[in-house]
């Protein structure tokens, strides 16, 4: 009866209940191999991988050998990847399932080349749509798409997983429009196929969550932030079962809100990093989410929590520049600028570009312009990037060292010429031509524009016009020769009066210009001669021109020397009466409030009382 009950519960998927039956059966028959195998599988099905690993250790060597697949899978789920690979390598003739597990293990370790090789071996044995999806995922992570995948992309009409992976691969290559098309296709296929497989609306929404998050990411990159936020929040509201999808949506929506909703951001990022405990995130995703958590804590003023995250980042990602960046920001918040500079200098020596640029920015913010220029000069080949060159030239212009700025541009031209990168060379040459022309180096400027005429055929006429202007200062004959190649202007000089142009005022309204169009020269002269009427001066009443005005007339009345303070109300008293010893009059008794009541401020507007007679009129 126990054996039958065990089979029934496993068939129904009641693995927790099945564990109880396993224990009962083993109490009666301790050497039953089939029940021991079933108990191990129950642990795995329930996700209790630690218990499964501990239970396998208690088994004898012969049974352990039979359970190599289960042991390897348990090690894989516990992220003990090297142990999983060692166990699989002990198998003499591995099955397709073993090869799949080995490939997935290499994928987790980030060895995408070995993973691809294993999948190619599997492909020789069996070629399935699921395998093609996995190969696409590997190529996406390796950022390499072969011809077969390109063909699969074109002919794909029934696999939304393949379309999704192809979108990820295109996204890696910054082909955003093509990636968006693949995601739209993936959603379309999923909505057509999943209802046929008897998926409920909720399950379909759960399957589409990853597609929507990736689509929202593309919207975010293409400045469609409102649409991106709407998609992210829709996914978060539905609470997808995939923890990694939830984590990515939570992190990305925080980056869109920026400095707003910090308490929500803290909560979202805490939920996002919890996916790392379930081993659902890649190392890169975990690093970025933790960095964003540190930034949020820094903005909220939670310094201790921020330091905790920095320590975690330093421990898990010692080569990453992110811990140093957030620590430097924390030191700056605490007004320890020198310590922040020292920290960034130490990290910059390790050769990380992000740290070096951050150091340069900090030096510039601190007013150390020359040190900033030196930091940018020491970037190696990165110092010739277009943005870095522009910054160096601008800073040297501020220090009024045009000669050094010119050398920077010349060295950048040489660098990109040697690299044969025409795209960057065109940008540098144009910037150099403009700079040289502005600094009266007309011959050098003409040389730059001349090279541009040959390099950038699409904008040839524009560069020729620049070249003509530059040559007009040094070689007018050559300038006129180049000017002949420019297209004729459609502008006509007929009907233009030189006198009218000379008499034009710099600041004229549209109404004046319209009126002046129909006027002849005599009318203009007459207008000029017309004198402007003077307004009659308005003088105050009783004005006496012979009397000097009061010098205190602009002062408030109570600050003037002639001001007399009003006397207190003497009503009801006789003149000369001793006020200290006198009895209060009836008028005074009436106006005195009763001593027992305390004044209470009324909310809202208070009703004004009537003015007493005898006040100022």
MIZANU-930746 format. One record per residue (C-alpha): residue in one letter; x, y, z. Coordinates in steps of 0.25 Angstrom, whole numbers. Layout:
% residues N
A_X_Y_Z
...
***
This chain:
% residues 617
X_0_0_0
X_11_10_3
X_18_7_-10
X_5_10_-18
X_2_22_-10
X_16_27_-13
X_14_25_-28
X_1_32_-27
X_6_45_-20
X_18_46_-29
X_8_45_-41
X_-1_56_-36
X_12_65_-33
X_10_64_-18
X_25_63_-15
X_25_68_-1
X_14_57_3
X_23_47_-5
X_35_50_4
X_27_45_16
X_23_32_8
X_38_30_5
X_42_31_19
X_31_21_23
X_36_11_12
X_51_13_16
X_47_10_31
X_42_-3_26
X_52_-6_15
X_65_2_17
X_72_-3_5
X_61_0_-5
X_69_7_-17
X_56_11_-24
X_51_18_-12
X_64_25_-9
X_65_30_-24
X_50_35_-23
X_54_42_-10
X_65_49_-17
X_56_53_-28
X_46_59_-18
X_56_68_-12
X_60_73_-26
X_46_75_-30
X_43_83_-18
X_55_92_-20
X_62_87_-7
X_75_86_-14
X_83_87_-1
X_75_75_5
X_77_67_-8
X_92_69_-7
X_93_65_8
X_84_53_5
X_93_48_-7
X_105_49_2
X_99_38_11
X_97_28_0
X_107_17_-3
X_117_18_-15
X_109_9_-25
X_96_17_-23
X_104_30_-24
X_109_26_-38
X_95_23_-43
X_91_37_-38
X_102_45_-45
X_91_53_-54
X_83_57_-41
X_96_60_-34
X_102_69_-45
X_88_76_-46
X_88_79_-31
X_102_84_-32
X_98_93_-44
X_86_99_-36
X_95_101_-24
X_104_109_-33
X_115_100_-30
X_119_99_-45
X_132_93_-45
X_127_81_-37
X_116_80_-47
X_126_79_-58
X_135_69_-51
X_123_60_-49
X_119_61_-63
X_133_58_-68
X_133_45_-61
X_122_39_-69
X_127_30_-80
X_116_32_-91
X_109_45_-88
X_94_46_-93
X_88_58_-99
X_83_62_-86
X_97_62_-80
X_102_70_-91
X_91_81_-89
X_94_82_-75
X_109_83_-78
X_106_94_-88
X_97_102_-78
X_108_101_-67
X_118_107_-77
X_108_118_-80
X_106_121_-65
X_122_122_-64
X_122_132_-76
X_130_122_-85
X_121_125_-97
X_131_119_-107
X_131_105_-100
X_116_106_-98
X_114_108_-113
X_124_96_-117
X_115_87_-108
X_102_92_-114
X_108_89_-128
X_111_75_-123
X_97_73_-119
X_92_79_-132
X_99_67_-139
X_91_57_-131
X_78_64_-131
X_73_78_-137
X_61_84_-130
X_55_98_-129
X_59_99_-114
X_74_96_-118
X_73_107_-128
X_68_117_-117
X_79_113_-108
X_90_115_-119
X_84_129_-121
X_85_132_-106
X_99_128_-106
X_103_136_-118
X_95_148_-112
X_104_147_-99
X_117_145_-108
X_112_157_-117
X_114_149_-129
X_103_145_-140
X_107_135_-150
X_101_133_-164
X_92_122_-159
X_85_131_-149
X_83_142_-159
X_76_132_-168
X_68_127_-156
X_64_141_-153
X_58_143_-167
X_50_130_-167
X_45_130_-153
X_30_130_-152
X_27_121_-141
X_37_123_-129
X_35_135_-120
X_47_130_-112
X_56_131_-124
X_51_145_-128
X_54_149_-114
X_68_144_-114
X_70_150_-127
X_65_164_-122
X_75_163_-110
X_87_160_-120
X_83_172_-129
X_82_180_-117
X_96_176_-113
X_101_182_-127
X_93_195_-124
X_83_191_-136
X_71_197_-128
X_61_198_-139
X_63_183_-144
X_63_179_-129
X_49_186_-127
X_44_179_-140
X_48_165_-134
X_42_168_-121
X_28_172_-128
X_29_159_-136
X_32_151_-123
X_20_157_-116
X_11_154_-129
X_16_140_-130
X_14_137_-115
X_-1_143_-115
X_-4_134_-127
X_3_121_-122
X_1_121_-106
X_-15_121_-107
X_-14_108_-116
X_-5_102_-105
X_-17_105_-95
X_-10_116_-87
X_-19_125_-79
X_-18_140_-81
X_-10_141_-68
X_0_131_-73
X_1_138_-86
X_3_151_-79
X_14_145_-71
X_21_139_-83
X_21_153_-90
X_27_160_-78
X_41_158_-82
X_38_163_-96
X_31_176_-91
X_43_179_-82
X_53_178_-93
X_44_186_-102
X_43_197_-91
X_58_197_-90
X_58_200_-105
X_48_211_-102
X_57_216_-91
X_69_217_-100
X_62_224_-111
X_56_235_-102
X_42_230_-101
X_42_230_-86
X_27_231_-83
X_25_219_-92
X_36_212_-85
X_31_215_-71
X_17_211_-75
X_22_197_-79
X_31_195_-67
X_20_199_-57
X_10_189_-64
X_20_178_-63
X_22_181_-48
X_8_182_-46
X_5_168_-51
X_17_162_-43
X_23_152_-53
X_28_139_-48
X_42_140_-54
X_50_148_-43
X_60_153_-53
X_50_160_-61
X_44_166_-48
X_58_170_-44
X_61_177_-58
X_48_184_-58
X_50_189_-44
X_64_194_-46
X_61_201_-60
X_48_208_-55
X_57_214_-43
X_67_220_-53
X_56_227_-61
X_50_233_-48
X_64_238_-45
X_63_247_-32
X_48_245_-30
X_41_235_-22
X_53_230_-15
X_46_222_-4
X_39_214_-16
X_53_213_-22
X_59_207_-9
X_48_197_-9
X_48_193_-23
X_63_191_-23
X_63_183_-10
X_53_174_-17
X_62_174_-30
X_74_169_-22
X_66_158_-15
X_66_151_-29
X_81_149_-27
X_78_140_-16
X_70_131_-25
X_82_131_-35
X_74_138_-46
X_83_149_-49
X_96_150_-57
X_108_156_-49
X_107_169_-58
X_92_171_-54
X_95_168_-39
X_107_178_-40
X_98_189_-46
X_86_187_-37
X_95_188_-25
X_102_201_-30
X_88_207_-32
X_84_203_-18
X_97_210_-13
X_93_223_-21
X_79_223_-15
X_84_222_-1
X_94_233_-3
X_83_242_-8
X_74_238_3
X_85_242_13
X_86_227_18
X_101_227_19
X_103_214_27
X_95_206_17
X_102_212_6
X_115_208_12
X_110_194_14
X_107_193_-1
X_121_199_-5
X_127_188_3
X_119_177_-4
X_123_183_-17
X_138_183_-13
X_137_169_-9
X_129_163_-21
X_135_172_-32
X_149_176_-28
X_153_180_-42
X_141_189_-45
X_142_204_-44
X_128_205_-38
X_131_204_-23
X_142_215_-25
X_132_224_-32
X_121_223_-21
X_131_224_-10
X_137_237_-16
X_123_243_-17
X_121_239_-2
X_134_246_2
X_130_258_-6
X_116_259_1
X_124_259_14
X_133_270_8
X_145_262_8
X_150_266_-6
X_165_263_-4
X_162_249_0
X_152_247_-12
X_163_252_-21
X_173_242_-15
X_164_230_-16
X_161_233_-31
X_176_235_-34
X_179_222_-28
X_168_215_-36
X_172_223_-49
X_186_217_-48
X_180_203_-50
X_176_208_-64
X_161_209_-63
X_155_220_-73
X_143_223_-65
X_151_226_-52
X_161_235_-60
X_150_243_-66
X_143_244_-53
X_156_249_-47
X_157_259_-58
X_143_264_-55
X_146_265_-40
X_159_273_-42
X_151_283_-52
X_140_285_-42
X_150_288_-31
X_156_299_-40
X_169_291_-44
X_168_293_-59
X_183_290_-62
X_182_277_-54
X_170_274_-61
X_177_276_-75
X_188_267_-70
X_179_256_-66
X_172_256_-80
X_185_256_-87
X_189_243_-79
X_178_235_-85
X_186_228_-96
X_178_225_-108
X_166_230_-101
X_171_244_-101
X_168_245_-116
X_153_242_-114
X_145_253_-121
X_139_257_-108
X_152_257_-100
X_159_265_-111
X_148_275_-111
X_149_276_-95
X_164_278_-96
X_163_289_-107
X_152_296_-99
X_160_296_-86
X_173_301_-93
X_165_312_-99
X_161_316_-85
X_176_317_-81
X_178_325_-94
X_188_315_-99
X_184_314_-113
X_197_308_-118
X_195_296_-109
X_181_294_-113
X_185_295_-128
X_196_284_-125
X_185_275_-119
X_176_276_-131
X_188_273_-140
X_192_261_-132
X_177_256_-132
X_177_257_-148
X_190_249_-149
X_184_238_-139
X_171_236_-147
X_178_237_-160
X_187_225_-156
X_175_218_-151
X_168_220_-165
X_155_224_-157
X_148_234_-167
X_136_236_-158
X_144_242_-146
X_155_248_-156
X_144_257_-162
X_139_262_-149
X_153_265_-144
X_157_272_-157
X_145_281_-157
X_147_285_-143
X_162_288_-146
X_158_296_-158
X_148_304_-150
X_158_306_-139
X_170_310_-148
X_161_320_-156
X_156_327_-143
X_171_328_-138
X_175_334_-152
X_183_322_-156
X_176_323_-170
X_186_314_-178
X_185_303_-168
X_170_304_-168
X_169_304_-183
X_177_291_-183
X_167_284_-173
X_155_289_-182
X_162_284_-194
X_164_270_-188
X_149_270_-184
X_145_273_-199
X_152_260_-203
X_147_252_-191
X_133_255_-189
X_126_256_-203
X_112_257_-197
X_115_271_-191
X_125_275_-202
X_119_289_-205
X_118_293_-191
X_133_290_-189
X_136_297_-202
X_129_310_-197
X_138_309_-184
X_150_307_-193
X_147_319_-201
X_146_328_-189
X_159_323_-183
X_167_324_-196
X_162_338_-199
X_171_342_-188
X_184_336_-193
X_182_332_-208
X_170_340_-214
X_173_334_-228
X_171_319_-223
X_159_324_-215
X_152_329_-228
X_156_316_-235
X_149_308_-224
X_137_318_-224
X_134_315_-239
X_130_301_-235
X_120_306_-225
X_105_306_-231
X_100_319_-235
X_91_327_-225
X_77_329_-229
X_77_342_-221
X_75_355_-230
X_80_368_-228
X_70_376_-237
X_61_386_-230
X_70_388_-218
X_73_402_-214
X_87_405_-208
X_81_418_-201
X_70_410_-195
X_79_400_-189
X_89_411_-183
X_77_418_-177
X_71_405_-171
X_70_406_-155
X_76_394_-148
X_63_392_-139
X_50_394_-147
X_37_388_-145
X_29_381_-155
X_19_392_-156
X_30_403_-159
X_36_394_-170
X_23_392_-177
X_20_407_-176
X_34_411_-181
X_32_401_-194
X_22_410_-200
X_28_424_-196
X_37_432_-206
X_49_440_-202
X_42_453_-200
X_32_447_-190
X_44_441_-182
X_51_455_-182
X_38_461_-177
X_36_451_-166
X_50_454_-162
X_48_469_-161
X_35_467_-153
X_38_471_-138
X_32_463_-127
X_22_470_-118
X_26_473_-104
X_17_468_-93
X_12_479_-83
X_17_478_-70
X_7_474_-59
X_10_482_-46
X_3_479_-32
X_-8_488_-27
X_-4_501_-19
X_10_500_-25
X_19_512_-22
X_31_513_-31
X_38_522_-22
X_37_513_-10
X_47_501_-9
X_41_487_-8
X_41_480_5
X_53_471_6
X_46_461_14
X_35_459_4
X_39_445_0
X_40_440_15
X_28_433_21
X_20_442_30
X_24_436_43
X_39_438_40
X_38_453_37
X_42_463_47
X_29_470_47
X_21_458_51
X_14_458_64
X_10_446_71
X_-5_444_74
X_-9_445_89
X_-16_433_96
X_-31_433_97
X_-35_443_109
X_-50_441_108
X_-56_440_122
X_-45_447_130
X_-43_461_135
X_-31_469_131
X_-21_468_142
X_-26_456_149
X_-16_446_155
X_-18_434_146
X_-10_424_155
X_-20_425_167
X_-33_428_160
X_-45_418_159
X_-48_412_145
X_-59_419_138
X_-71_412_132
X_-65_413_118
X_-52_406_123
X_-60_395_131
X_-68_392_118
X_-55_390_110
X_-48_381_120
X_-49_366_116
X_-53_357_127
X_-41_350_134
X_-45_336_133
X_-46_334_118
X_-33_331_110
X_-31_336_96
X_-33_325_85
X_-29_327_71
X_-40_324_61
X_-37_316_49
X_-40_322_35
X_-43_336_33
X_-47_344_46
X_-59_354_45
X_-55_368_47
X_-62_377_58
X_-68_390_56
X_-59_402_57
X_-61_411_70
X_-65_425_68
X_-54_435_71
X_-43_428_63
X_-35_434_51
X_-45_439_40
***
